[in-house]
Amino acid sequence: MASTDQEKNQSTNVPLEHVEKNTAMFVFTDYENFTGWQSRGFVVLLGFLQAVYTLEGCETAAQVAEEAQRAEILAPAAVVSSIIGSWFIGLIYMLSLLFSVQSIESVQSTSYAIAIAQLYFDAVGRRLTLMCLTIIGLAQFMAAATAFTASSRLFYALARDNAFPMKTQFMYLNRFQAPVAGVWLSVLVGCAISCAYIGSIIAFNAILSSAAIAVMLGYLQPIIIRVFWPSAMKERGPFSLGKWSRVINGLSFAFIVFICVLFVLPTAHPVNQTDMNYSIVSIGSILLLVSLTWFFWGRHTFVGPVHTKSGGATGRLTQMGSQQETLSVSA
């Protein structure tokens, strides 16, 4: 019995003096393939999923721009700075993991629900692993709060433009000027998605893949307008790409289309029920639902953005305030 307890204690504590730091040669040149696919190029391209997933949420500043002053300057600056900041922080974090990983096979075959926990445990032991996971959990919580904030504002904007049912409820603002219906609906949907991980890892992975594709499709819409109808958006903000606009938008269009096609392909071979990429099913279902909603309801009620006399972000804020007063009186 005593020997068993001693073995458990030894298994939960890693002597840090035995931890080896990987070389730069390993970090920048080593190639590991656990997908089953033989094509090295295709395996490398599959790594784009994690890279693109980090871009989700970078546009949040634009989605809440109506509540900001000088939004035409601050919103683009916030979007660009968030991407640059995420790139630098992510690069440092990834290099730290790669220099510290002790056994890729151990991470691949871990019994932990979160594979990264095995990497932490092998490198720094149990106590620091708990601290690292706590930091990650806090970061995920803050990211979720940001996503809920942005999605609730989208609900408000869609309801204001008659593009969402239950217009009165989703346009109602509380005393903090927050669209409470959109906030709580976002929270409930987010919790349901999180619970999917408990019920089925296959469903959860499909949701993650679908989220990356959906975000890319959202980015694609204004790019399509710029590429195919460049004269449709005559007004330009204080930031402009100038003569490089058409080239960069064309490259962006090609990249997003390529990424969306790549993300619906299976990530493991041979393909079976467990390893199948079901994102095509979820994305297809969403597109079908949106199309049916537009055909039977949206095209009869949607009139487009409502412009006010003051125009711009100020006009939007004025409109929000007047609508809030109307809703408060009616309530």
Secondary structure, 3 states (H helix, E strand, C coil): CHHHHHHHHHHCCCCHHHCCCCCHHHHHHCCCCCCCCCCHHHHHHHCHHHHHHCCCCCCHHHHCHHHCCCHHHHHHHHHHHHHHHHHHHHHHHHHHHHHHCCCHHHHHCCCCCCHHHHHHHHHHHHHHHHHHHHHHHHHHHHHHHHHHHHHHHHHHHHHHCCCCCCHHHHHCCCCCCCCHHHHHHHHHHHHHHHHHHHHCHHHHHHHHHHHHHHHHHHHHHHHHHHHHCHHHCCCCCCCCCHHHHHHHHHHHHHHHHHHHHHHCCCCCCCCCCCCCCCHHHHHHHHHHHHHHHHHHHHHHHCCCCCCCCCCHHHHHHHHHHHHHHHHHHHC
